[in-house]
Amino acid sequence: MERNQIISKLKDKDDKCAYEFSKEIGAKSAESDAYYSLFDDFIAMLCEKSSYVRTRGFCLACAQARWDSKGKLEKSLPSQEKNGCT
């Protein structure tokens, strides 16, 4: 399946179908880095209007953490210092 098809399926208006697909990707992400190339697409989903889509994007970006040798996750998410957390 192509990148655009995957992202479209994750943003599908049928939330039940999109959620099931995101669970499938999450499970496969635990086994291999097959979806790490979509990391930036998952992060971009955080800006979507739908909270369901944002949540899917966040969960899938986090699922790539084990494969993230480039530190993309850390660079993409706000740090505690930037948010005034200690």
N, C-alpha and C positions, 0 to 999 in steps of 0.2 A: 504494500500500500504506500502511496506517495505521501510526502510531508503534508501537502495541502489537504489531502483526503483525511489524514489522521487528525489534523487540527480541526477541520470542519466537523468531523464526527464527534470530537470532544466538545464542540460548541453547539451541537445539535439542539434544537428546541425540545426534542423528546429527551427530557432530563434523565429519565430512567435508562434509556438506551446509552446516552452519553456517559452516565455514571458507571454502568456495567463495562463499557469500553475502557474507561479510565482505570477501573479495578484490574482489568486484564493487562493493561500497560504497566500498572504498578507491580503486579506479580512478576511479569517478565523482566522488569527493571531490577528486581531483587536477584535475578539469576544472571543477567548479562548487561552490557552497556549498549544494547541494541537501540535504545531510545535516547541516549545521551546527546546525540546530534540534534535532538529537538529541544534541548534545554532552553535555549533563547526563546523559542516559541512558547514553552510552558511559562516562562517568566513574563512574556508579553501578555499572556492570558490574565495576569493580575490586574490589568487595566480595563478589563471588559466590564460592561454594565451589570451583567448577571453575577450575583454572588455565587451561584452554583459553578459557573465557569471559572471565576476567580479561585474558588476553593480547589477545583480540579487542577488548575494550573499550579497552585502552590504545592499541593500534595505530590504532583508528578515531578516538579522541580526538586523537591526534597527527596523523592525516591531516587534521583540521580546522584545524590551526594556521595555514595560509595564509589562512583566512577569519576568523580569530579577532581581530577588531578590538577586542573588549571585554576581552581579556586573560584569558579564562576558563581557558585551559590553564595559564598561569603561576600563577593563583590556586589551581588544583586540585591541582597537584603540589607535593610538599614542596621547599622551597628548600635549597640547599647549606648555608646558614648554620644552618638548623633541624636539619640532620642532622650538624652538626659537620664538614662538608667545607670545605676551603679551596681 
